[in-house]
């Protein structure tokens, strides 16, 4: 009987030590708390922005410097002109952690971009016309440090059948984060 009691008492002393080894499950990242952990930026750029052209992308850029006595095409409401217009533009979504103090697991951010764009071309005598709507979800899968980005393309509605060209400054858009999934835990030192 003494042995059984000694065995039971030793188990009672060892079990609490085993319970301490649990893993931190983290905090779920949500629409309500994401700004504590993440910074999300959305911007629209032309096809030649900041990187070499991708295969075939150089055909998406039109030099219009010969129009308007070398001044290019006017950008109404902006008091300037452009020498280049594009067959497409690229919305980018960039996600980054606000601090290196966190690690993320299975982090996915979905942003929805809504708005309108105008096109210009020879058929419109190089005048801007309302052309289409933007209704585009973009999903970014992030790494364990919270970094991630995604790039999509917007082409005029009837491309390549029309001669409509775009410019990122002739777009009126807004965006919102519509879904976030994943967890965050403190980074281990």
Secondary structure, 3 states (H helix, E strand, C coil): CHHHHHHHHHHHHHHHHHHCCCCCCCEECCCCCHHHCEEEEEEEEECCCCCCCCCCHHHHEEECCCCCCCCCEEECCCCEEECEEECEEEEEEEEEECCCCEEEEEEEEEEEEEEEEEEECHHHCCCCEEEEEEEEEEEEECCCCCCEEEECCEECCCCCCCCCEECHHHEEEEEEEEEEEEEEEECCC
